[in-house]
Amino acid sequence: MTNQAIDNFKSQVFLILNNVPRGECIAYGELAALAGFPNHARQVGAMMKNLPKDTNLPWHRVVNARKRISFPENTEGYLRQKEKLEQEGWVIIGTKLAMKTD
């Protein structure tokens, strides 16, 4: 990818992510595909990992294709994502998003 393509990819990913509604989730691969770069799920994951901790982007709404939190259980990242998802009505069992409460 050229630098311009990388910048475009990042911009599209952040724009799409910013528009994921509260209480909804999106998979890394789905986000990459919507940004116009299918098969770039790992790059989306790297982008989420490198966001500053005080970002306003709803990074916590990005999960893997099996609707699971990708961080290892009980790590700092896992606990932060779990808390944010639970605040939006999700029930988390282990790393799996089990259901959304109303």
Gaussian input, Z-matrix of N, CA and C with variables (Angstrom, degrees):
# hf/3-21g

backbone

0 1
 N
 C     1     B1
 C     2     B2     1     A1
 N     3     B3     2     A2     1     D1
 C     4     B4     3     A3     2     D2
 C     5     B5     4     A4     3     D3
 N     6     B6     5     A5     4     D4
 C     7     B7     6     A6     5     D5
 C     8     B8     7     A7     6     D6
 N     9     B9     8     A8     7     D7
 C    10    B10     9     A9     8     D8
 C    11    B11    10    A10     9     D9
 N    12    B12    11    A11    10    D10
 C    13    B13    12    A12    11    D11
 C    14    B14    13    A13    12    D12
 N    15    B15    14    A14    13    D13
 C    16    B16    15    A15    14    D14
 C    17    B17    16    A16    15    D15
 N    18    B18    17    A17    16    D16
 C    19    B19    18    A18    17    D17
 C    20    B20    19    A19    18    D18
 N    21    B21    20    A20    19    D19
 C    22    B22    21    A21    20    D20
 C    23    B23    22    A22    21    D21
 N    24    B24    23    A23    22    D22
 C    25    B25    24    A24    23    D23
 C    26    B26    25    A25    24    D24
 N    27    B27    26    A26    25    D25
 C    28    B28    27    A27    26    D26
 C    29    B29    28    A28    27    D27
 N    30    B30    29    A29    28    D28
 C    31    B31    30    A30    29    D29
 C    32    B32    31    A31    30    D30
 N    33    B33    32    A32    31    D31
 C    34    B34    33    A33    32    D32
 C    35    B35    34    A34    33    D33
 N    36    B36    35    A35    34    D34
 C    37    B37    36    A36    35    D35
 C    38    B38    37    A37    36    D36
 N    39    B39    38    A38    37    D37
 C    40    B40    39    A39    38    D38
 C    41    B41    40    A40    39    D39
 N    42    B42    41    A41    40    D40
 C    43    B43    42    A42    41    D41
 C    44    B44    43    A43    42    D42
 N    45    B45    44    A44    43    D43
 C    46    B46    45    A45    44    D44
 C    47    B47    46    A46    45    D45
 N    48    B48    47    A47    46    D46
 C    49    B49    48    A48    47    D47
 C    50    B50    49    A49    48    D48
 N    51    B51    50    A50    49    D49
 C    52    B52    51    A51    50    D50
 C    53    B53    52    A52    51    D51
 N    54    B54    53    A53    52    D52
 C    55    B55    54    A54    53    D53
 C    56    B56    55    A55    54    D54
 N    57    B57    56    A56    55    D55
 C    58    B58    57    A57    56    D56
 C    59    B59    58    A58    57    D57
 N    60    B60    59    A59    58    D58
 C    61    B61    60    A60    59    D59
 C    62    B62    61    A61    60    D60
 N    63    B63    62    A62    61    D61
 C    64    B64    63    A63    62    D62
 C    65    B65    64    A64    63    D63
 N    66    B66    65    A65    64    D64
 C    67    B67    66    A66    65    D65
 C    68    B68    67    A67    66    D66
 N    69    B69    68    A68    67    D67
 C    70    B70    69    A69    68    D68
 C    71    B71    70    A70    69    D69
 N    72    B72    71    A71    70    D70
 C    73    B73    72    A72    71    D71
 C    74    B74    73    A73    72    D72
 N    75    B75    74    A74    73    D73
 C    76    B76    75    A75    74    D74
 C    77    B77    76    A76    75    D75
 N    78    B78    77    A77    76    D76
 C    79    B79    78    A78    77    D77
 C    80    B80    79    A79    78    D78
 N    81    B81    80    A80    79    D79
 C    82    B82    81    A81    80    D80
 C    83    B83    82    A82    81    D81
 N    84    B84    83    A83    82    D82
 C    85    B85    84    A84    83    D83
 C    86    B86    85    A85    84    D84
 N    87    B87    86    A86    85    D85
 C    88    B88    87    A87    86    D86
 C    89    B89    88    A88    87    D87
 N    90    B90    89    A89    88    D88
 C    91    B91    90    A90    89    D89
 C    92    B92    91    A91    90    D90
 N    93    B93    92    A92    91    D91
 C    94    B94    93    A93    92    D92
 C    95    B95    94    A94    93    D93
 N    96    B96    95    A95    94    D94
 C    97    B97    96    A96    95    D95
 C    98    B98    97    A97    96    D96
 N    99    B99    98    A98    97    D97
 C   100   B100    99    A99    98    D98
 C   101   B101   100   A100    99    D99
 N   102   B102   101   A101   100   D100
 C   103   B103   102   A102   101   D101
 C   104   B104   103   A103   102   D102
 N   105   B105   104   A104   103   D103
 C   106   B106   105   A105   104   D104
 C   107   B107   106   A106   105   D105
 N   108   B108   107   A107   106   D106
 C   109   B109   108   A108   107   D107
 C   110   B110   109   A109   108   D108
 N   111   B111   110   A110   109   D109
 C   112   B112   111   A111   110   D110
 C   113   B113   112   A112   111   D111
 N   114   B114   113   A113   112   D112
 C   115   B115   114   A114   113   D113
 C   116   B116   115   A115   114   D114
 N   117   B117   116   A116   115   D115
 C   118   B118   117   A117   116   D116
 C   119   B119   118   A118   117   D117
 N   120   B120   119   A119   118   D118
 C   121   B121   120   A120   119   D119
 C   122   B122   121   A121   120   D120
 N   123   B123   122   A122   121   D121
 C   124   B124   123   A123   122   D122
 C   125   B125   124   A124   123   D123
 N   126   B126   125   A125   124   D124
 C   127   B127   126   A126   125   D125
 C   128   B128   127   A127   126   D126
 N   129   B129   128   A128   127   D127
 C   130   B130   129   A129   128   D128
 C   131   B131   130   A130   129   D129
 N   132   B132   131   A131   130   D130
 C   133   B133   132   A132   131   D131
 C   134   B134   133   A133   132   D132
 N   135   B135   134   A134   133   D133
 C   136   B136   135   A135   134   D134
 C   137   B137   136   A136   135   D135
 N   138   B138   137   A137   136   D136
 C   139   B139   138   A138   137   D137
 C   140   B140   139   A139   138   D138
 N   141   B141   140   A140   139   D139
 C   142   B142   141   A141   140   D140
 C   143   B143   142   A142   141   D141
 N   144   B144   143   A143   142   D142
 C   145   B145   144   A144   143   D143
 C   146   B146   145   A145   144   D144
 N   147   B147   146   A146   145   D145
 C   148   B148   147   A147   146   D146
 C   149   B149   148   A148   147   D147
 N   150   B150   149   A149   148   D148
 C   151   B151   150   A150   149   D149
 C   152   B152   151   A151   150   D150
 N   153   B153   152   A152   151   D151
 C   154   B154   153   A153   152   D152
 C   155   B155   154   A154   153   D153
 N   156   B156   155   A155   154   D154
 C   157   B157   156   A156   155   D155
 C   158   B158   157   A157   156   D156
 N   159   B159   158   A158   157   D157
 C   160   B160   159   A159   158   D158
 C   161   B161   160   A160   159   D159
 N   162   B162   161   A161   160   D160
 C   163   B163   162   A162   161   D161
 C   164   B164   163   A163   162   D162
 N   165   B165   164   A164   163   D163
 C   166   B166   165   A165   164   D164
 C   167   B167   166   A166   165   D165
 N   168   B168   167   A167   166   D166
 C   169   B169   168   A168   167   D167
 C   170   B170   169   A169   168   D168
 N   171   B171   170   A170   169   D169
 C   172   B172   171   A171   170   D170
 C   173   B173   172   A172   171   D171
 N   174   B174   173   A173   172   D172
 C   175   B175   174   A174   173   D173
 C   176   B176   175   A175   174   D174
 N   177   B177   176   A176   175   D175
 C   178   B178   177   A177   176   D176
 C   179   B179   178   A178   177   D177
 N   180   B180   179   A179   178   D178
 C   181   B181   180   A180   179   D179
 C   182   B182   181   A181   180   D180
 N   183   B183   182   A182   181   D181
 C   184   B184   183   A183   182   D182
 C   185   B185   184   A184   183   D183
 N   186   B186   185   A185   184   D184
 C   187   B187   186   A186   185   D185
 C   188   B188   187   A187   186   D186
 N   189   B189   188   A188   187   D187
 C   190   B190   189   A189   188   D188
 C   191   B191   190   A190   189   D189
 N   192   B192   191   A191   190   D190
 C   193   B193   192   A192   191   D191
 C   194   B194   193   A193   192   D192
 N   195   B195   194   A194   193   D193
 C   196   B196   195   A195   194   D194
 C   197   B197   196   A196   195   D195
 N   198   B198   197   A197   196   D196
 C   199   B199   198   A198   197   D197
 C   200   B200   199   A199   198   D198
 N   201   B201   200   A200   199   D199
 C   202   B202   201   A201   200   D200
 C   203   B203   202   A202   201   D201
 N   204   B204   203   A203   202   D202
 C   205   B205   204   A204   203   D203
 C   206   B206   205   A205   204   D204
 N   207   B207   206   A206   205   D205
 C   208   B208   207   A207   206   D206
 C   209   B209   208   A208   207   D207
 N   210   B210   209   A209   208   D208
 C   211   B211   210   A210   209   D209
 C   212   B212   211   A211   210   D210
 N   213   B213   212   A212   211   D211
 C   214   B214   213   A213   212   D212
 C   215   B215   214   A214   213   D213
 N   216   B216   215   A215   214   D214
 C   217   B217   216   A216   215   D215
 C   218   B218   217   A217   216   D216
 N   219   B219   218   A218   217   D217
 C   220   B220   219   A219   218   D218
 C   221   B221   220   A220   219   D219
 N   222   B222   221   A221   220   D220
 C   223   B223   222   A222   221   D221
 C   224   B224   223   A223   222   D222
 N   225   B225   224   A224   223   D223
 C   226   B226   225   A225   224   D224
 C   227   B227   226   A226   225   D225
 N   228   B228   227   A227   226   D226
 C   229   B229   228   A228   227   D227
 C   230   B230   229   A229   228   D228
 N   231   B231   230   A230   229   D229
 C   232   B232   231   A231   230   D230
 C   233   B233   232   A232   231   D231
 N   234   B234   233   A233   232   D232
 C   235   B235   234   A234   233   D233
 C   236   B236   235   A235   234   D234
 N   237   B237   236   A236   235   D235
 C   238   B238   237   A237   236   D236
 C   239   B239   238   A238   237   D237
 N   240   B240   239   A239   238   D238
 C   241   B241   240   A240   239   D239
 C   242   B242   241   A241   240   D240
 N   243   B243   242   A242   241   D241
 C   244   B244   243   A243   242   D242
 C   245   B245   244   A244   243   D243
 N   246   B246   245   A245   244   D244
 C   247   B247   246   A246   245   D245
 C   248   B248   247   A247   246   D246
 N   249   B249   248   A248   247   D247
 C   250   B250   249   A249   248   D248
 C   251   B251   250   A250   249   D249
 N   252   B252   251   A251   250   D250
 C   253   B253   252   A252   251   D251
 C   254   B254   253   A253   252   D252
 N   255   B255   254   A254   253   D253
 C   256   B256   255   A255   254   D254
 C   257   B257   256   A256   255   D255
 N   258   B258   257   A257   256   D256
 C   259   B259   258   A258   257   D257
 C   260   B260   259   A259   258   D258
 N   261   B261   260   A260   259   D259
 C   262   B262   261   A261   260   D260
 C   263   B263   262   A262   261   D261
 N   264   B264   263   A263   262   D262
 C   265   B265   264   A264   263   D263
 C   266   B266   265   A265   264   D264
 N   267   B267   266   A266   265   D265
 C   268   B268   267   A267   266   D266
 C   269   B269   268   A268   267   D267
 N   270   B270   269   A269   268   D268
 C   271   B271   270   A270   269   D269
 C   272   B272   271   A271   270   D270
 N   273   B273   272   A272   271   D271
 C   274   B274   273   A273   272   D272
 C   275   B275   274   A274   273   D273
 N   276   B276   275   A275   274   D274
 C   277   B277   276   A276   275   D275
 C   278   B278   277   A277   276   D276
 N   279   B279   278   A278   277   D277
 C   280   B280   279   A279   278   D278
 C   281   B281   280   A280   279   D279
 N   282   B282   281   A281   280   D280
 C   283   B283   282   A282   281   D281
 C   284   B284   283   A283   282   D282
 N   285   B285   284   A284   283   D283
 C   286   B286   285   A285   284   D284
 C   287   B287   286   A286   285   D285
 N   288   B288   287   A287   286   D286
 C   289   B289   288   A288   287   D287
 C   290   B290   289   A289   288   D288
 N   291   B291   290   A290   289   D289
 C   292   B292   291   A291   290   D290
 C   293   B293   292   A292   291   D291
 N   294   B294   293   A293   292   D292
 C   295   B295   294   A294   293   D293
 C   296   B296   295   A295   294   D294
 N   297   B297   296   A296   295   D295
 C   298   B298   297   A297   296   D296
 C   299   B299   298   A298   297   D297
 N   300   B300   299   A299   298   D298
 C   301   B301   300   A300   299   D299
 C   302   B302   301   A301   300   D300
 N   303   B303   302   A302   301   D301
 C   304   B304   303   A303   302   D302
 C   305   B305   304   A304   303   D303

   B1=1.4448
   B2=1.5272
   B3=1.3164
   B4=1.4579
   B5=1.5287
   B6=1.3260
   B7=1.4686
   B8=1.5216
   B9=1.3246
   B10=1.4618
   B11=1.5296
   B12=1.3296
   B13=1.4648
   B14=1.5299
   B15=1.3208
   B16=1.4705
   B17=1.5201
   B18=1.3289
   B19=1.4657
   B20=1.5229
   B21=1.3360
   B22=1.4565
   B23=1.5317
   B24=1.3145
   B25=1.4601
   B26=1.5270
   B27=1.3159
   B28=1.4751
   B29=1.5200
   B30=1.3127
   B31=1.4703
   B32=1.5211
   B33=1.3323
   B34=1.4609
   B35=1.5298
   B36=1.3212
   B37=1.4661
   B38=1.5299
   B39=1.3249
   B40=1.4604
   B41=1.5272
   B42=1.3196
   B43=1.4636
   B44=1.5252
   B45=1.3183
   B46=1.4693
   B47=1.5202
   B48=1.3221
   B49=1.4649
   B50=1.5182
   B51=1.3127
   B52=1.4647
   B53=1.5281
   B54=1.3333
   B55=1.4637
   B56=1.5286
   B57=1.3366
   B58=1.4701
   B59=1.5296
   B60=1.3257
   B61=1.4674
   B62=1.5235
   B63=1.3012
   B64=1.4588
   B65=1.5302
   B66=1.3220
   B67=1.4487
   B68=1.5138
   B69=1.3170
   B70=1.4672
   B71=1.5220
   B72=1.3294
   B73=1.4631
   B74=1.5142
   B75=1.3135
   B76=1.4545
   B77=1.5283
   B78=1.3202
   B79=1.4639
   B80=1.5251
   B81=1.3103
   B82=1.4656
   B83=1.5246
   B84=1.3256
   B85=1.4628
   B86=1.5112
   B87=1.3162
   B88=1.4589
   B89=1.5270
   B90=1.3157
   B91=1.4678
   B92=1.5259
   B93=1.3177
   B94=1.4669
   B95=1.5284
   B96=1.3294
   B97=1.4698
   B98=1.5281
   B99=1.3206
   B100=1.4687
   B101=1.5266
   B102=1.3331
   B103=1.4670
   B104=1.5253
   B105=1.3302
   B106=1.4611
   B107=1.5115
   B108=1.3182
   B109=1.4581
   B110=1.5263
   B111=1.3482
   B112=1.4634
   B113=1.5281
   B114=1.2895
   B115=1.4695
   B116=1.5252
   B117=1.3250
   B118=1.4594
   B119=1.5264
   B120=1.3302
   B121=1.4658
   B122=1.5276
   B123=1.3118
   B124=1.4747
   B125=1.5245
   B126=1.3207
   B127=1.4613
   B128=1.5311
   B129=1.3248
   B130=1.4661
   B131=1.5263
   B132=1.3224
   B133=1.4617
   B134=1.5187
   B135=1.3197
   B136=1.4680
   B137=1.5264
   B138=1.3325
   B139=1.4709
   B140=1.5257
   B141=1.3286
   B142=1.4629
   B143=1.5279
   B144=1.3225
   B145=1.4595
   B146=1.5268
   B147=1.3266
   B148=1.4625
   B149=1.5238
   B150=1.3353
   B151=1.4635
   B152=1.5260
   B153=1.3283
   B154=1.4664
   B155=1.5362
   B156=1.3156
   B157=1.4656
   B158=1.5224
   B159=1.3220
   B160=1.4712
   B161=1.5315
   B162=1.3359
   B163=1.4669
   B164=1.5226
   B165=1.3044
   B166=1.4601
   B167=1.5281
   B168=1.3311
   B169=1.4588
   B170=1.5275
   B171=1.3182
   B172=1.4640
   B173=1.5350
   B174=1.3134
   B175=1.4640
   B176=1.5230
   B177=1.3204
   B178=1.4625
   B179=1.5269
   B180=1.3242
   B181=1.4584
   B182=1.5252
   B183=1.3259
   B184=1.4660
   B185=1.5271
   B186=1.3326
   B187=1.4645
   B188=1.5293
   B189=1.3146
   B190=1.4610
   B191=1.5299
   B192=1.3084
   B193=1.4634
   B194=1.5287
   B195=1.3220
   B196=1.4689
   B197=1.5264
   B198=1.3359
   B199=1.4773
   B200=1.5202
   B201=1.3246
   B202=1.4634
   B203=1.5193
   B204=1.3175
   B205=1.4644
   B206=1.5298
   B207=1.3164
   B208=1.4655
   B209=1.5253
   B210=1.3145
   B211=1.4641
   B212=1.5319
   B213=1.3178
   B214=1.4667
   B215=1.5403
   B216=1.3170
   B217=1.4564
   B218=1.5315
   B219=1.3190
   B220=1.4698
   B221=1.5258
   B222=1.3351
   B223=1.4628
   B224=1.5275
   B225=1.3153
   B226=1.4633
   B227=1.5337
   B228=1.3286
   B229=1.4620
   B230=1.5181
   B231=1.3286
   B232=1.4650
   B233=1.5239
   B234=1.3297
   B235=1.4624
   B236=1.5259
   B237=1.3341
   B238=1.4666
   B239=1.5189
   B240=1.3404
   B241=1.4597
   B242=1.5241
   B243=1.3056
   B244=1.4641
   B245=1.5238
   B246=1.3224
   B247=1.4716
   B248=1.5304
   B249=1.3191
   B250=1.4667
   B251=1.5321
   B252=1.3286
   B253=1.4645
   B254=1.5279
   B255=1.3199
   B256=1.4642
   B257=1.5264
   B258=1.3211
   B259=1.4646
   B260=1.5235
   B261=1.3299
   B262=1.4607
   B263=1.5284
   B264=1.3404
   B265=1.4554
   B266=1.5107
   B267=1.3289
   B268=1.4609
   B269=1.5259
   B270=1.3248
   B271=1.4546
   B272=1.5226
   B273=1.3290
   B274=1.4600
   B275=1.5275
   B276=1.3206
   B277=1.4656
   B278=1.5228
   B279=1.3199
   B280=1.4604
   B281=1.5111
   B282=1.3192
   B283=1.4619
   B284=1.5334
   B285=1.3322
   B286=1.4710
   B287=1.5147
   B288=1.3444
   B289=1.4510
   B290=1.5230
   B291=1.3211
   B292=1.4518
   B293=1.5173
   B294=1.3032
   B295=1.4606
   B296=1.5175
   B297=1.2750
   B298=1.4414
   B299=1.5164
   B300=1.3221
   B301=1.4511
   B302=1.5187
   B303=1.3035
   B304=1.4693
   B305=1.4947
   A1=109.08
   A2=116.06
   A3=120.38
   A4=108.77
   A5=115.63
   A6=119.93
   A7=111.16
   A8=116.61
   A9=120.55
   A10=110.16
   A11=117.05
   A12=120.92
   A13=110.53
   A14=116.73
   A15=120.97
   A16=110.02
   A17=116.66
   A18=120.54
   A19=111.04
   A20=116.85
   A21=121.40
   A22=110.21
   A23=116.14
   A24=121.40
   A25=110.80
   A26=116.29
   A27=120.61
   A28=110.96
   A29=116.54
   A30=120.35
   A31=111.14
   A32=116.55
   A33=120.76
   A34=111.24
   A35=116.93
   A36=120.93
   A37=109.85
   A38=116.78
   A39=120.09
   A40=111.41
   A41=117.38
   A42=121.20
   A43=110.75
   A44=116.69
   A45=120.93
   A46=110.16
   A47=116.99
   A48=121.17
   A49=111.08
   A50=116.33
   A51=120.74
   A52=111.71
   A53=116.79
   A54=121.25
   A55=114.04
   A56=117.69
   A57=119.76
   A58=106.22
   A59=116.96
   A60=119.31
   A61=113.66
   A62=115.35
   A63=122.65
   A64=108.37
   A65=116.08
   A66=120.87
   A67=114.46
   A68=117.85
   A69=121.99
   A70=108.90
   A71=116.61
   A72=122.33
   A73=109.41
   A74=115.16
   A75=122.37
   A76=107.77
   A77=116.94
   A78=121.54
   A79=110.08
   A80=116.01
   A81=121.25
   A82=110.98
   A83=116.79
   A84=121.34
   A85=112.77
   A86=116.21
   A87=120.70
   A88=110.31
   A89=115.73
   A90=120.68
   A91=110.57
   A92=117.07
   A93=121.33
   A94=110.66
   A95=116.74
   A96=120.84
   A97=110.89
   A98=116.91
   A99=120.26
   A100=111.63
   A101=115.71
   A102=120.70
   A103=111.69
   A104=116.14
   A105=120.22
   A106=114.72
   A107=116.68
   A108=120.96
   A109=110.51
   A110=116.80
   A111=118.29
   A112=109.88
   A113=116.50
   A114=123.36
   A115=113.49
   A116=117.31
   A117=121.08
   A118=111.49
   A119=116.55
   A120=121.25
   A121=111.63
   A122=117.14
   A123=119.69
   A124=111.84
   A125=116.16
   A126=119.45
   A127=110.17
   A128=116.09
   A129=119.48
   A130=109.43
   A131=116.54
   A132=120.60
   A133=112.15
   A134=116.54
   A135=120.53
   A136=110.63
   A137=116.13
   A138=119.51
   A139=110.45
   A140=117.02
   A141=120.49
   A142=110.38
   A143=115.88
   A144=121.16
   A145=111.68
   A146=116.76
   A147=121.10
   A148=114.37
   A149=117.12
   A150=118.78
   A151=109.65
   A152=117.22
   A153=118.52
   A154=110.47
   A155=116.63
   A156=120.67
   A157=112.91
   A158=117.39
   A159=120.28
   A160=112.86
   A161=116.82
   A162=120.00
   A163=111.14
   A164=116.11
   A165=121.79
   A166=111.75
   A167=117.13
   A168=120.34
   A169=109.55
   A170=118.37
   A171=121.34
   A172=112.45
   A173=116.61
   A174=123.85
   A175=111.75
   A176=116.22
   A177=120.97
   A178=112.35
   A179=118.05
   A180=121.94
   A181=112.64
   A182=116.99
   A183=121.04
   A184=108.10
   A185=114.97
   A186=121.91
   A187=108.45
   A188=116.79
   A189=117.89
   A190=110.70
   A191=116.52
   A192=122.09
   A193=113.12
   A194=117.33
   A195=120.84
   A196=111.45
   A197=116.20
   A198=122.79
   A199=110.82
   A200=114.36
   A201=121.27
   A202=109.82
   A203=114.80
   A204=121.16
   A205=106.47
   A206=116.97
   A207=120.19
   A208=113.83
   A209=117.63
   A210=119.83
   A211=109.48
   A212=117.41
   A213=119.10
   A214=109.84
   A215=115.22
   A216=121.28
   A217=111.85
   A218=114.60
   A219=125.07
   A220=114.85
   A221=118.31
   A222=119.78
   A223=107.83
   A224=116.63
   A225=120.62
   A226=111.37
   A227=116.79
   A228=120.56
   A229=111.97
   A230=116.18
   A231=121.25
   A232=110.49
   A233=116.90
   A234=120.73
   A235=111.70
   A236=117.58
   A237=120.81
   A238=110.85
   A239=116.91
   A240=120.52
   A241=110.58
   A242=117.27
   A243=121.97
   A244=110.29
   A245=116.36
   A246=120.38
   A247=111.25
   A248=116.50
   A249=119.85
   A250=111.41
   A251=117.37
   A252=120.51
   A253=111.16
   A254=117.12
   A255=120.40
   A256=110.89
   A257=117.21
   A258=120.68
   A259=111.53
   A260=116.49
   A261=121.32
   A262=112.14
   A263=116.58
   A264=120.40
   A265=116.70
   A266=118.23
   A267=120.51
   A268=110.48
   A269=116.61
   A270=122.84
   A271=105.72
   A272=115.86
   A273=121.29
   A274=108.46
   A275=116.15
   A276=121.36
   A277=106.39
   A278=115.77
   A279=120.23
   A280=107.99
   A281=116.74
   A282=120.37
   A283=111.25
   A284=117.82
   A285=121.84
   A286=111.58
   A287=114.41
   A288=120.47
   A289=105.94
   A290=116.24
   A291=120.94
   A292=112.27
   A293=117.13
   A294=120.52
   A295=108.80
   A296=114.96
   A297=121.24
   A298=107.59
   A299=116.53
   A300=120.52
   A301=108.53
   A302=117.23
   A303=120.32
   A304=111.76
   D1=138.87
   D2=175.78
   D3=-76.01
   D4=165.69
   D5=177.73
   D6=-58.79
   D7=-38.94
   D8=179.42
   D9=-65.55
   D10=-41.07
   D11=178.72
   D12=-65.41
   D13=-39.54
   D14=178.20
   D15=-63.41
   D16=-46.03
   D17=178.95
   D18=-61.91
   D19=-40.50
   D20=178.62
   D21=-64.70
   D22=-44.10
   D23=177.81
   D24=-57.84
   D25=-50.73
   D26=179.88
   D27=-59.04
   D28=-46.19
   D29=-179.70
   D30=-59.75
   D31=-44.51
   D32=-179.70
   D33=-65.51
   D34=-43.04
   D35=179.33
   D36=-60.33
   D37=-47.32
   D38=-177.86
   D39=-66.92
   D40=-37.44
   D41=178.00
   D42=-64.65
   D43=-47.52
   D44=179.72
   D45=-64.31
   D46=-45.64
   D47=179.79
   D48=-58.97
   D49=-42.70
   D50=-178.76
   D51=-61.98
   D52=-22.80
   D53=-178.43
   D54=-99.69
   D55=5.57
   D56=174.59
   D57=-72.79
   D58=120.49
   D59=-174.99
   D60=-65.07
   D61=151.92
   D62=174.29
   D63=-53.82
   D64=134.03
   D65=179.04
   D66=88.02
   D67=-3.85
   D68=177.93
   D69=-110.21
   D70=160.55
   D71=177.13
   D72=-131.53
   D73=159.11
   D74=178.19
   D75=-138.29
   D76=144.57
   D77=179.07
   D78=-83.71
   D79=153.43
   D80=178.95
   D81=-53.41
   D82=-48.29
   D83=-178.71
   D84=-65.70
   D85=-37.80
   D86=178.06
   D87=-64.21
   D88=-41.77
   D89=178.39
   D90=-63.81
   D91=-42.99
   D92=178.10
   D93=-62.01
   D94=-44.35
   D95=-178.96
   D96=-64.46
   D97=-42.91
   D98=178.84
   D99=-63.66
   D100=-28.95
   D101=178.52
   D102=-80.13
   D103=-3.07
   D104=177.56
   D105=94.28
   D106=10.82
   D107=-178.36
   D108=-131.36
   D109=70.95
   D110=177.60
   D111=-59.08
   D112=154.80
   D113=-178.74
   D114=71.10
   D115=20.11
   D116=177.48
   D117=-118.57
   D118=32.90
   D119=-179.30
   D120=-60.23
   D121=-39.28
   D122=-179.66
   D123=-63.94
   D124=-35.35
   D125=178.16
   D126=-67.06
   D127=-37.64
   D128=175.85
   D129=-62.52
   D130=-43.57
   D131=177.56
   D132=-58.91
   D133=-42.46
   D134=178.49
   D135=-64.49
   D136=-38.24
   D137=178.53
   D138=-64.17
   D139=-42.53
   D140=179.58
   D141=-64.53
   D142=-40.85
   D143=-179.33
   D144=-62.80
   D145=-32.72
   D146=-175.28
   D147=-93.90
   D148=4.47
   D149=176.40
   D150=-69.21
   D151=145.30
   D152=175.99
   D153=-64.98
   D154=148.96
   D155=-177.40
   D156=-60.63
   D157=-25.92
   D158=-178.08
   D159=-95.62
   D160=18.12
   D161=-179.36
   D162=-62.93
   D163=149.53
   D164=174.92
   D165=-91.87
   D166=-6.92
   D167=177.61
   D168=-68.89
   D169=140.62
   D170=-179.02
   D171=-80.40
   D172=61.63
   D173=-178.29
   D174=-56.27
   D175=-30.38
   D176=-175.73
   D177=-67.24
   D178=-14.48
   D179=179.48
   D180=-83.88
   D181=-0.92
   D182=178.94
   D183=-97.97
   D184=121.19
   D185=-178.38
   D186=-129.86
   D187=173.78
   D188=179.95
   D189=-79.91
   D190=174.89
   D191=-173.93
   D192=-63.69
   D193=-19.97
   D194=178.49
   D195=-92.54
   D196=13.41
   D197=-178.50
   D198=58.90
   D199=47.54
   D200=177.70
   D201=-125.05
   D202=151.76
   D203=171.23
   D204=-71.66
   D205=132.49
   D206=-175.59
   D207=-83.40
   D208=-20.20
   D209=178.19
   D210=-67.36
   D211=146.50
   D212=173.79
   D213=-61.45
   D214=142.85
   D215=-177.37
   D216=-55.27
   D217=137.98
   D218=175.93
   D219=70.17
   D220=11.61
   D221=171.72
   D222=-82.18
   D223=168.77
   D224=-179.57
   D225=-58.10
   D226=-46.34
   D227=-179.88
   D228=-62.49
   D229=-43.26
   D230=177.95
   D231=-59.04
   D232=-48.71
   D233=-176.92
   D234=-64.76
   D235=-38.17
   D236=177.43
   D237=-65.17
   D238=-45.55
   D239=-178.93
   D240=-67.25
   D241=-42.65
   D242=179.74
   D243=-59.48
   D244=-46.71
   D245=-179.55
   D246=-61.15
   D247=-45.63
   D248=-179.15
   D249=-64.60
   D250=-41.03
   D251=178.70
   D252=-67.09
   D253=-39.79
   D254=178.02
   D255=-64.37
   D256=-34.95
   D257=176.78
   D258=-64.61
   D259=-22.24
   D260=179.35
   D261=-97.64
   D262=8.47
   D263=173.64
   D264=101.71
   D265=0.87
   D266=179.94
   D267=-81.21
   D268=146.10
   D269=171.35
   D270=-104.73
   D271=125.79
   D272=-177.32
   D273=-110.25
   D274=125.05
   D275=175.30
   D276=-117.81
   D277=110.53
   D278=-172.46
   D279=67.22
   D280=-115.98
   D281=176.72
   D282=-108.87
   D283=-1.51
   D284=-174.64
   D285=-91.85
   D286=135.44
   D287=171.87
   D288=-78.34
   D289=106.23
   D290=-171.64
   D291=-81.65
   D292=-45.19
   D293=-178.15
   D294=-165.69
   D295=163.17
   D296=176.72
   D297=-111.26
   D298=128.13
   D299=177.86
   D300=-85.73
   D301=156.88
   D302=178.83
   D303=-98.78

